[in-house]
Amino acid sequence: MKISLCLIVKNEEEVLGRCLESARDFADEIIIVDTGSTDKTKEIAKLFTDNVYDFEWINDFSAARNFAFSKATMDYQMWLDADDVVPEKSVQEIKNLKKTLSDDIEIVTMKYVLSFDQNNNPTFHSTRERLFKRSKNYQWIDPVHECIPLIGNLQYTDIEIWHKKTKQEVASTRNIDIYKALENGGKEFSPRQLYYYARELKDHNQTEKAIVYYEKFLATGLGWIEDVITCNHQLAIEYKKIGAEEKVLPTLFKTFEYDIPRPEICCEIGYYYKEKQNYNQAFKWFDLATKVGKSDNIGFVISDYSGYIPNLEACVCLSFLGEYQKAYDYNEKAAVSRPHCPSVNQNRNYLKAFMTN
């Protein structure tokens, strides 16, 4: 099995070389599609491949990715973004996959790691479609937050791709501008587009309009279950922002209809009671977040919600309840994943003073 690595890029001179260097050992072909760079992106790309193409930007990421895929000639197409990195462990795993992948597999997923803790350990990841059998002619859909539907014979893997920004980015309006242009043009959004437009509105602090679109998404009854759960979680947070407290708990509890309680939902319920100074009830939910079993979640996963966050919050609740030894024990559990965290050290010193009296 051979791989065509396909990227769409624009003004990525700071990161493109790093990305391609990390992937060159497993890529049998590299396809670079430039959508209008004004820096040295194309010059860097040509150090790794002769397959560098120009594509006029038409506010449609899917169109650009489909163009890149159309240039591939190998057995499978694989996508990366320019600010992605393939760690060495994953390089070896992909090399092994090339030798062992069954010919009837049409899509391979990999973990997409989006953030890291202070020790560079992954803390936030999603499962993304990553490799596609070229003979099946898979097509990207949606002009922004583009994807390829998971239809076909799938193989899920734990291979990690790291999304590594080199600096703090200024919030871009590119995605929301695309959605607004579609909205103004009378576009009828699919359930998935409703959901991602709501997310963009939320990210740009347009809370009330975000709520409208989250509610529209849920009302379709057609969303992917992972998006539905995440939508309810975020919708509860948005309700809290506008003071609609009566809607917070029902919205969070709605997620229990779809799967076992998720740690992030348990934590959010814990926050609800903590803010009302009902520390006993809050503690129970934070404690539950540390104990619920793992579901078959292939959506966004924030590992801190299972360990660091609920243990730290449980510590705070117990200290308010005067249970200092128990609070100390939970703080030490939080320290397992964040041993040098200032909050952990502050709690430790604070609680020791009470425990020695």
Secondary structure, DSSP 8 states (H G I E B T S, - for coil): --EEEEEEESS-TTTHHHHHHHHTTT-SEEEEEES---SSHHHHHTTT-S-EEE----S-HHHHHHHHHHT--SSEEEE--TTEE--HHHHHHHHHHHHH--TT--EEEEEEEEEE-TTS-EEEEEEEEEEEEGGG----BSSSS-B----SSEEEEEEEEEE--SS------HHHHHHHHHHHTT----HHHHHHHHHHHHHTT-HHHHHHHHHHHHHHS-S-HHHHHHHHHHHHHHHHHTT-GGGHHHHHHHGGGTSS--HHHHHHHHHHHHHTT-HHHHHHHHHHHTTS------S-EEGGGTTHHHHHHHHHHHHHTT-HHHHHHHHHHHHHH-TT-HHHHHHHHHHHHHHT-
